[in-house]
Amino acid sequence: MKDPLTRHQHACRHWPPYCPHCRCWHGLRPTATVTVKVTVVAPLPCMINDDRPIEVEFGDVMTTRVDGDNYKMPVNYTLSCTGPASNAMKLQVKGTGAAF
């Protein structure tokens, strides 16, 4: 047995499928096909230090004094990119810790 219709449901039957009272669709449901096209732009390659090794000369270092502040040295390098200047870049330096 069907549930009795509410007053609103009964009134909606006289409307087109969309009911402005409840802002819902009765019976037919609208559908739409959406096509999304995406272009992924990868940054163009950059040349670091004219493709030469970056060397930093620390001189004599006492390992017991290496603490993150002592022996700080600037790392000078060049960076030449052919891509648009608006591309954000991050340069990360990684290395393997010494065994001492």
C-alpha positions, 0 to 999 in steps of 0.5 A: 500500500502506498503512503498517503501523499502529503499536501505538498506532494499532491500540489507538486503533481500539478507542476512540471517535473521541477517544483519551485516550492521545494526546489526539487525534481519529481519524476524526471531528473535533469542530467548534463554531460560535462567535458573537461579539457586540461592542459598540464604544463611542465616547467622546462628544464633548468641548467644548474651551474652550467652542468658543472659540479658545485664545490664548496671548500671547507678547509680543515674541519674539526668534526666535534665542532660541526653543530649546524652553525660552525663551518657554514659556507655559502654555496654559489651556483648559477641557474639558467631556466628556459621556461616562463618566469612564473613557474615556482621552483624549489631547490633541495640539497641532499647528501649522505651523512658522514660515518664519523 
